[in-house]
Amino acid sequence: MKPLELAQTRYSTKKYDSNKKIPKEKIEELKEVLRLSPSSINIQPWQFTFVQDEEVKSKLADASLQNTEKINQADLLIVFSVAEDLDAFQKVVDTHLPEALRDWYNNLKKTMPKAELRVWLARQVYIALGVGMSAAIALDLDSTPMEGIEPEKYMKILGMNDYKPLFALAVGYGAHDDYYRPEAMPKSRRPLEDVVQTI
């Protein structure tokens, strides 16, 4: 499918077919696509947690505000987390970044307030979310991006210390009676001339 067709087909799924399971090879491909996501200076301040265990998924669903039902229905939940312990993340930087980029990051870390640095790191994870949603529809999978989660509860359930969940992506197959399907509810976007400028 061409990129435009994929964009026209993708939608934020509200109801999943809980009987349809994602083939393992598609899940493995999603993992690799997320691993290859771009980030500023290749900083990669993220961790992607793939959850299919029903018991764990149910606990996360209970800590997901208005998203509980979607998570319980979807076959897969991907949790997108950002580096929380900056000292622990420094070891990742020192191990994986080449010297020039490592020096760039270390200088940024010295000159930027810690709160701003955390915001910058979180923005990189949002890039990966876009990549993940695009990859899902390219694999003929439906998805729902969700900021409506309780990060501290997620951390406890998943046993996290060094990373903090920012948002999650439910992935699976949309139910045929999902009222949000494009054929039932056509996409509503602003006109092209309102959002794109050509100079």
ABEGO torsion letter per residue (X at the ends): XBAAAAAAABBBBABBBAABBBBAAAAAAAAAAAAABBBBGGAGABBBBBBABAAAAAAAAAAAEAAAAAAAABABBBBBBBBABAAAAAAAAAAABBAAAAAAAAAAAAABBAAAAAAAAAAAAAAAAAAAAAAAAAAGBBBBBBABBBAAAAAAAAGBAABBBABBBBBEBBBAABAABAAABBBBBBBAAAABBBX
